[in-house]
């Protein structure tokens, strides 16, 4: 896909997410990294919420 077209789709999706009409889960996988970057989300795309929760629980147990 042309880079300009990808940027246009990502921008549209960012606007829809900010308006509450879409979520990041609705974004096609190929555009998720760009949309997350535009939204300022710094977590890697391959980290699942379950993995984050497990990591938080293991650090709580160590303390």
N, C-alpha and C positions, 0 to 999 in steps of 0.2 A: 504494500500500500504506500502511496506517495506520502512523504513526511508532512507536507502541508495539509493533506486530507486527514492524517492521523491527529495532527494538532487541532484541527477544526472540530473533529469528533470529540477529542478529549476536552476541549473548552466547552462544548455543548453539554457534555456529561457533567462537568464540574458545576455548571450553572444549574442543571437539573438536581444534582445532589444538594447544593446549597439551598435550593428552593424546597427541598424535602420531597421531591417527586420521584427520586431514584436513590438507590444506595450503592455503595461500592461493589456489593455482590452482583449488582445488575450490569456492571461494566464488563465488556468483553476482556478476556484474559490478556490479550495483546495490548490493551490500552491501560490496564490497571496501574502499572508502574508510573506512567506519565500522569494519570489522573491523581494518584496519591501524591506525587511530587508537586503538582499544582495546588493540591489542598494542604500541603505542608505535613503530610503524614510520613514519618521517617521509618516506620517498621518495615522490615523486608516482606515482600509479597509471599514468600514461602513459609512464613511463620503463621501457624494457625492459632486461633484464640485458645484452644485446648492446650497447645504447647506453651503459650504464655502463662496460662493459669498453673500448669504443672511446674514451671520454673519459679513462679512466685511462691507456690506452696513449699517447694524444696528449700528456698532461701528462708522462709519463715521457720521451718523446722530446724535449720542450722542455728538460728539465733536464740 
